[in-house]
Amino acid sequence: MPAFVCVTCGSQFAPTDNAPAACPICEDERQYLPVGGQRWTTLDAMRRGYFNAFRQHEPNLLGVGTMPAFAIGQRALLLRMPQGNVLWDCITLIDDATVEIIRALGGISAIAVSHPHYYSSMVEFARAFDATIWLHAADAQHVMYPDPSIQFWSGETHALAEGITLVNAPGHFDGATMLHWAGGAGGRGALLSGDIFQVVPDRKHLSFMRSYPNLIPLPARTVQHMDALMQRLAYDRIYGAWWDRVIESGAKQAVATSVARYLRWIGN
């Protein structure tokens, strides 16, 4: 049976004889269905027209993204660590070339995903590399492809390895997660934020939304709580969800400036 993939969000569903009636992730107010309605594809079909590209962002951190862009268009990040590599966020396409390249780079021991919009083909990646998927339990209802590889964590933080910590920052989703890499940015610390903290095009500021496509903002108290959680961490760089959405330095100050700007306009 095929494991159908939603063309709009890129989420892979558990195998069924026929395509699902709908995509609950896209029917949620944080996503959307396009004017033409629900569309489905499969990995086999994608492999005929898409491929994955790799780019090194800094030592031990590589981006992995699909060309041409598919669904939401995010790229994943492969964090190479002595204790085992971590795939941060996920993409839909996995093919033989991707598996061969990642194996040559040391494989994947753990997969961590910021929120359900990027669950993508996480189960396929986990099976290809015998990896464990770590998701926050608050978002368990959004898993469209249950699998034994998925482990749920709860609370504010979860240590994946020495110097690698998942931090729950509820806002975009209740289980919204960012990854803190203490050794990133030459030891100054890096935050892998997905779009929980959304790096905007000027690469000097960020924003914070319940829904980006539907332009639904978060309340002031939620953004203040997210900011307070991250103020405890040491970091100087933020990697957002797309190739060029990176604040190379001064990221912690950029968050403070962006939070103040957001609160000034959203009101308390």
Disulfide bonds with the S-S distance in Angstrom:
none
